Amino acid sequence: MSTGTLPAVSAPDEGGALSALRRLDWWLVVSVVLLLGFGGLMILSASSLHADTQYGDPLRFVTRQAFGMIGGTVMLVGILLLPWSWLRRSAVPAYIVGLVGLCLVFTPLGHSAYAATRWISLGPVNVQPSEFAKIALILVMATYLSANEGRLGDILGVGLPALAIPIPMIILLMLEPDFGTTVITVALCGVLLFVAGLHWGWLLTLGVGAGGALAIGAVIEPYRVRRLLSFLDPFEDVAGAGHQVIQGWIAMASGGWVGQGIASGVAQRGNLPEAHTDFISAVVGEELGVLGWCLLIGLYLVLVWRGFGIAARSKSLFGSLVASAVTTLLASQAIINLGVVVGWMPAKGLVLPFMSYGASAVLAHLICIGLLLRVSMQTELNQDPALREGPSPEPAEVRS
């Protein structure tokens, strides 16, 4: 009996996915394409003078960003064509590779900047493994939690092993140190456990414990204390820790409603540190004004709306977990980055997704979009009889 049903079950994974490509979530696709184009334009405007002066190539940063976009697009398409079951099978290998990458930053291959060792130097290219490790963590925790669906009440047998999964990654991130990514990683674990159905009492307890541990980690390092104090009063250290935030405020204030115009701003010409990376939104405010910021925030709102909508529609716990966590990852990085620029949060060194310069980041974020679109496609495959023959593949995954 089982041999007669296997072809019908496997058909949607292999051939049906190609038919479902036409049913991509185009709201999500268009918002990401607009963010990528917007980001490329602003990176060019913010970095061309610096790149020309220092490297003799005004297109240096935007060209590197373009390579990251191309690589990310290839990975995105690959995920869309990948059989659904392979996402689960790839989770553990991806997690192991992620941990190895985080370990490599402490070897001679490691590259340090701004008192942190977060990159692997591969000739002319620096790769930030934490960007990909976060995605691997999402996949491996989603795989584990979905395989134990309805069993999180067994704290010792199921809950504690789930909590143990991110611990090696968190330790390595703290050693780099990368406090901002650590905070996001802890938040992702909380979202995954919440969606998987962990009781609110345990969630509250874990949240308080994690918050306390992160607070202790924030104050035991002198540089984090300086960042916190400069956040509370940037004008206390105008030439030091508060300089970047103050220059960002000046840039945004000078933009007014409609901005100074593309490539007409002055803050990025040496006055605003990291103008094309962490503080790219300040350049948006200066050159495109309030209207530019509204466009930027609007595009992120569309992305978040579609991402959580995909998670809600998914009939698979694994799909809901992946979509919820990936959307949380992108949204939290955007919120933290924009919060730092406007002075609502201490500096964290996190880029603005799809906007800031960083080939590793844009490649990883496009992988996230690929995962969102793949979950959306699988929902269509399971629900639309025109795209499949026979029963949904979900029962087959449960039986296997």
C-alpha positions, 0 to 999 in steps of 0.5 A: 500500500505504501509503495502506491502512495509514494510517487504521489507524495513526492511529486509536489516536492520535485515538479510541483515546486516549479509550477508554484513559482508563478505563485510567489509572494510578489508583495514580498519580492517587490519590497525586497527588490526595491530595498536592494535598489534603494540600498545600492543607490544610497551606498553609492552616494555615501561611499563614492567620495571615500572610495575614490580618495582611499582606493582610487575607485568610486564604485568599490563598495557598490561593486562589492555589494552587487556581488553579494546581491548576485550571490544571494539571488543565486542562493535564493533561487536554489532554495526555491528549487530545493525539495522541501524535505531537504531543508530539514536534512540540511539543518544539522550540517548547516549548524555544524558549518556555522559553528566551525565558521564562528571558531575560525574567526579565532584562528590566523584567518580571523580579521579584527576591526573595532576591537572585535574579531568577527570576520574570516579573511579570505584574500580580498574578501572578509566573511562574517560567519555570524550572519549565516550561523543565525540562519543555521540556528533557525533551521536546526531549532525549527527541525528539532521543535517540529519533530517534537511538536506538542511535547514541550511540556516535557521540560527535562526530555524536550525543553532543556535539549532545545535550550542547549542547542544555541548555547555553543553559538552564544558562547562563541558570539560573546567571545568575539565579542558581538553583543548585538548579534548575541541579543538577536540570537537569544530573541530568535530562540524565544520566538521559536519556543513561543511559536512551538507552544512553550508555556508562557510561564516558562517563557517568562522565566527564561526571558527574565533569566536571559535578560539578566544575563545579557544585562550583566554581559553589557556592564562587565565590559568597559567599552559597553559601559561607555556606549551605554553612557554615550547613548544616555547623553551623547553630548557628554562625549561629543568627540568620542563615543557620542560623535557618530550619533550626533553627526547622524542627528545633524545629517537627518535634521539638515534633510528636512522634508524632501532632503538635500538631493542624492549625492548632495549631502555633506555628512557622509564626506568624512563627518559621519563615520560608517555612513555607508554601513551602520548609519546609511539611514542617516544618509537617507534622511539627509539626502531624501528627507522625511519622505525618504525615511517614510519610504524606507520604513514603509518597505520594511513594514511590507516585508514584516507584514508578508513574512508573518503572514506567511508564517500564519498561513503555513500548515506545517509547524516547521514552516511556521517556525522558520518564517516567524524566526526569519521575519523576526531576524530581519525586523529586529535588525532593522529596528535596532539599526534605526533605533541606534541612528535616532538615539533610542538604543546604544550602538550595536554595530548591526547593519540595516538589512538590504540597505547597508554595505556588507556582502556577507549580510546581503547574501545572508538576508537574501537567503532569509527571503528565499526561506520565506518564499519557499515556505509560502510556496509549500503552503500553496502546494499543500492547499491548491489541488491544481499544483499537486496530485494525491495527498499533501506531503506533510503526512509523509514527513510525519510518518518518516 
